[in-house]
Amino acid sequence: MSNAIIKYQAMQGEVELSPQIVKQYLVNGDADKVTDQEVHFFMELCKYQQLNPFIKEAHLIKYGTQAAQIVVAYDVFIARAEQHDQYKGYKSGVIVLDKNNEIVYRTGALKLPGEDVVGGWCEVFRDDYKEPIRVEVSFEEYAGYKKDGDLNINWKTKPAFMITKVAEGQAHRKAFPNKFKGLYLEEENAPIVTVTSEDTEVEIIETLSKQEAMQLYGYATSLCDNDNKKGLKLLK
């Protein structure tokens, strides 16, 4: 990969990126393991979505030989939604199984002693919609686990907070798909993206819906030249 510099105007000032800059300063985890193609995809997504990774609006995460993940900061979601003329805010909360073995929908991320978190919910309001865009998500489908099968530290100590963020991310992306195309919060188990130079491949983990997967696939297509588009694959 060339070390060509790209410049663009982000929401928070002008950004200058190159593969060398990304690998040296902007990779969380194993910077020496990230591939040139993963760096390129990260740069193009930041440019396309006008993200400034130097102020932590976007992160490129790489551990070992696992495919890289690209995630954005929670504040980016809210700030972008607030720019939309039809945005009228949101409500979110947690779904718990209480001591009486009953399902309770609660506003906010409050979990009482003896309760089990089973999901999260979010409603996004637009003044051009009669009803809010509502999303409910299951805890078991998104909780992060370690190799030993135990929950990782964030999902173990902050289960209500984590699953609520998942619901908020999905609801905002569903309400404003053009503003949030290709953008995912880390709590959502962001899509794992693998891009190769000759036969471009995009791998998307199973937590994505078919609609979300196709949106990201469409974005990846837009990044490829005509020759690479012929080899574009969407993998399960």
Secondary structure as a PSIPRED ss2 file (coil, helix, strand):
# PSIPRED VFORMAT (PSIPRED V4.0)

   1 M C   1.000  0.000  0.000
   2 S C   1.000  0.000  0.000
   3 N C   1.000  0.000  0.000
   4 A C   1.000  0.000  0.000
   5 I C   1.000  0.000  0.000
   6 I E   0.000  0.000  1.000
   7 K E   0.000  0.000  1.000
   8 Y E   0.000  0.000  1.000
   9 Q E   0.000  0.000  1.000
  10 A E   0.000  0.000  1.000
  11 M C   1.000  0.000  0.000
  12 Q C   1.000  0.000  0.000
  13 G E   0.000  0.000  1.000
  14 E E   0.000  0.000  1.000
  15 V E   0.000  0.000  1.000
  16 E E   0.000  0.000  1.000
  17 L E   0.000  0.000  1.000
  18 S C   1.000  0.000  0.000
  19 P H   0.000  1.000  0.000
  20 Q H   0.000  1.000  0.000
  21 I H   0.000  1.000  0.000
  22 V H   0.000  1.000  0.000
  23 K H   0.000  1.000  0.000
  24 Q H   0.000  1.000  0.000
  25 Y H   0.000  1.000  0.000
  26 L C   1.000  0.000  0.000
  27 V E   0.000  0.000  1.000
  28 N E   0.000  0.000  1.000
  29 G E   0.000  0.000  1.000
  30 D C   1.000  0.000  0.000
  31 A H   0.000  1.000  0.000
  32 D H   0.000  1.000  0.000
  33 K H   0.000  1.000  0.000
  34 V C   1.000  0.000  0.000
  35 T C   1.000  0.000  0.000
  36 D H   0.000  1.000  0.000
  37 Q H   0.000  1.000  0.000
  38 E H   0.000  1.000  0.000
  39 V H   0.000  1.000  0.000
  40 H H   0.000  1.000  0.000
  41 F H   0.000  1.000  0.000
  42 F H   0.000  1.000  0.000
  43 M H   0.000  1.000  0.000
  44 E H   0.000  1.000  0.000
  45 L H   0.000  1.000  0.000
  46 C H   0.000  1.000  0.000
  47 K H   0.000  1.000  0.000
  48 Y H   0.000  1.000  0.000
  49 Q C   1.000  0.000  0.000
  50 Q C   1.000  0.000  0.000
  51 L C   1.000  0.000  0.000
  52 N C   1.000  0.000  0.000
  53 P H   0.000  1.000  0.000
  54 F H   0.000  1.000  0.000
  55 I H   0.000  1.000  0.000
  56 K C   1.000  0.000  0.000
  57 E C   1.000  0.000  0.000
  58 A E   0.000  0.000  1.000
  59 H E   0.000  0.000  1.000
  60 L E   0.000  0.000  1.000
  61 I E   0.000  0.000  1.000
  62 K E   0.000  0.000  1.000
  63 Y C   1.000  0.000  0.000
  64 G C   1.000  0.000  0.000
  65 T C   1.000  0.000  0.000
  66 Q C   1.000  0.000  0.000
  67 A C   1.000  0.000  0.000
  68 A C   1.000  0.000  0.000
  69 Q E   0.000  0.000  1.000
  70 I E   0.000  0.000  1.000
  71 V E   0.000  0.000  1.000
  72 V E   0.000  0.000  1.000
  73 A C   1.000  0.000  0.000
  74 Y H   0.000  1.000  0.000
  75 D H   0.000  1.000  0.000
  76 V H   0.000  1.000  0.000
  77 F H   0.000  1.000  0.000
  78 I H   0.000  1.000  0.000
  79 A H   0.000  1.000  0.000
  80 R H   0.000  1.000  0.000
  81 A H   0.000  1.000  0.000
  82 E H   0.000  1.000  0.000
  83 Q H   0.000  1.000  0.000
  84 H C   1.000  0.000  0.000
  85 D C   1.000  0.000  0.000
  86 Q C   1.000  0.000  0.000
  87 Y E   0.000  0.000  1.000
  88 K E   0.000  0.000  1.000
  89 G E   0.000  0.000  1.000
  90 Y E   0.000  0.000  1.000
  91 K E   0.000  0.000  1.000
  92 S E   0.000  0.000  1.000
  93 G E   0.000  0.000  1.000
  94 V E   0.000  0.000  1.000
  95 I E   0.000  0.000  1.000
  96 V E   0.000  0.000  1.000
  97 L E   0.000  0.000  1.000
  98 D C   1.000  0.000  0.000
  99 K C   1.000  0.000  0.000
 100 N C   1.000  0.000  0.000
 101 N C   1.000  0.000  0.000
 102 E C   1.000  0.000  0.000
 103 I E   0.000  0.000  1.000
 104 V E   0.000  0.000  1.000
 105 Y E   0.000  0.000  1.000
 106 R E   0.000  0.000  1.000
 107 T E   0.000  0.000  1.000
 108 G E   0.000  0.000  1.000
 109 A C   1.000  0.000  0.000
 110 L C   1.000  0.000  0.000
 111 K C   1.000  0.000  0.000
 112 L C   1.000  0.000  0.000
 113 P C   1.000  0.000  0.000
 114 G C   1.000  0.000  0.000
 115 E C   1.000  0.000  0.000
 116 D E   0.000  0.000  1.000
 117 V E   0.000  0.000  1.000
 118 V E   0.000  0.000  1.000
 119 G E   0.000  0.000  1.000
 120 G E   0.000  0.000  1.000
 121 W E   0.000  0.000  1.000
 122 C E   0.000  0.000  1.000
 123 E E   0.000  0.000  1.000
 124 V E   0.000  0.000  1.000
 125 F E   0.000  0.000  1.000
 126 R E   0.000  0.000  1.000
 127 D C   1.000  0.000  0.000
 128 D C   1.000  0.000  0.000
 129 Y C   1.000  0.000  0.000
 130 K C   1.000  0.000  0.000
 131 E C   1.000  0.000  0.000
 132 P C   1.000  0.000  0.000
 133 I E   0.000  0.000  1.000
 134 R E   0.000  0.000  1.000
 135 V E   0.000  0.000  1.000
 136 E E   0.000  0.000  1.000
 137 V E   0.000  0.000  1.000
 138 S E   0.000  0.000  1.000
 139 F H   0.000  1.000  0.000
 140 E H   0.000  1.000  0.000
 141 E H   0.000  1.000  0.000
 142 Y H   0.000  1.000  0.000
 143 A C   1.000  0.000  0.000
 144 G C   1.000  0.000  0.000
 145 Y E   0.000  0.000  1.000
 146 K C   1.000  0.000  0.000
 147 K C   1.000  0.000  0.000
 148 D C   1.000  0.000  0.000
 149 G C   1.000  0.000  0.000
 150 D C   1.000  0.000  0.000
 151 L E   0.000  0.000  1.000
 152 N C   1.000  0.000  0.000
 153 I H   0.000  1.000  0.000
 154 N H   0.000  1.000  0.000
 155 W H   0.000  1.000  0.000
 156 K H   0.000  1.000  0.000
 157 T H   0.000  1.000  0.000
 158 K C   1.000  0.000  0.000
 159 P H   0.000  1.000  0.000
 160 A H   0.000  1.000  0.000
 161 F H   0.000  1.000  0.000
 162 M H   0.000  1.000  0.000
 163 I H   0.000  1.000  0.000
 164 T H   0.000  1.000  0.000
 165 K H   0.000  1.000  0.000
 166 V H   0.000  1.000  0.000
 167 A H   0.000  1.000  0.000
 168 E H   0.000  1.000  0.000
 169 G H   0.000  1.000  0.000
 170 Q H   0.000  1.000  0.000
 171 A H   0.000  1.000  0.000
 172 H H   0.000  1.000  0.000
 173 R H   0.000  1.000  0.000
 174 K H   0.000  1.000  0.000
 175 A H   0.000  1.000  0.000
 176 F C   1.000  0.000  0.000
 177 P C   1.000  0.000  0.000
 178 N C   1.000  0.000  0.000
 179 K C   1.000  0.000  0.000
 180 F C   1.000  0.000  0.000
 181 K C   1.000  0.000  0.000
 182 G C   1.000  0.000  0.000
 183 L C   1.000  0.000  0.000
 184 Y C   1.000  0.000  0.000
 185 L E   0.000  0.000  1.000
 186 E H   0.000  1.000  0.000
 187 E H   0.000  1.000  0.000
 188 E H   0.000  1.000  0.000
 189 N C   1.000  0.000  0.000
 190 A C   1.000  0.000  0.000
 191 P C   1.000  0.000  0.000
 192 I E   0.000  0.000  1.000
 193 V C   1.000  0.000  0.000
 194 T C   1.000  0.000  0.000
 195 V C   1.000  0.000  0.000
 196 T C   1.000  0.000  0.000
 197 S C   1.000  0.000  0.000
 198 E C   1.000  0.000  0.000
 199 D C   1.000  0.000  0.000
 200 T C   1.000  0.000  0.000
 201 E E   0.000  0.000  1.000
 202 V E   0.000  0.000  1.000
 203 E E   0.000  0.000  1.000
 204 I C   1.000  0.000  0.000
 205 I C   1.000  0.000  0.000
 206 E C   1.000  0.000  0.000
 207 T C   1.000  0.000  0.000
 208 L C   1.000  0.000  0.000
 209 S C   1.000  0.000  0.000
 210 K H   0.000  1.000  0.000
 211 Q H   0.000  1.000  0.000
 212 E H   0.000  1.000  0.000
 213 A H   0.000  1.000  0.000
 214 M H   0.000  1.000  0.000
 215 Q H   0.000  1.000  0.000
 216 L H   0.000  1.000  0.000
 217 Y H   0.000  1.000  0.000
 218 G H   0.000  1.000  0.000
 219 Y H   0.000  1.000  0.000
 220 A H   0.000  1.000  0.000
 221 T H   0.000  1.000  0.000
 222 S H   0.000  1.000  0.000
 223 L H   0.000  1.000  0.000
 224 C C   1.000  0.000  0.000
 225 D C   1.000  0.000  0.000
 226 N H   0.000  1.000  0.000
 227 D H   0.000  1.000  0.000
 228 N H   0.000  1.000  0.000
 229 K H   0.000  1.000  0.000
 230 K C   1.000  0.000  0.000
 231 G C   1.000  0.000  0.000
 232 L C   1.000  0.000  0.000
 233 K E   0.000  0.000  1.000
 234 L E   0.000  0.000  1.000
 235 L E   0.000  0.000  1.000
 236 K C   1.000  0.000  0.000
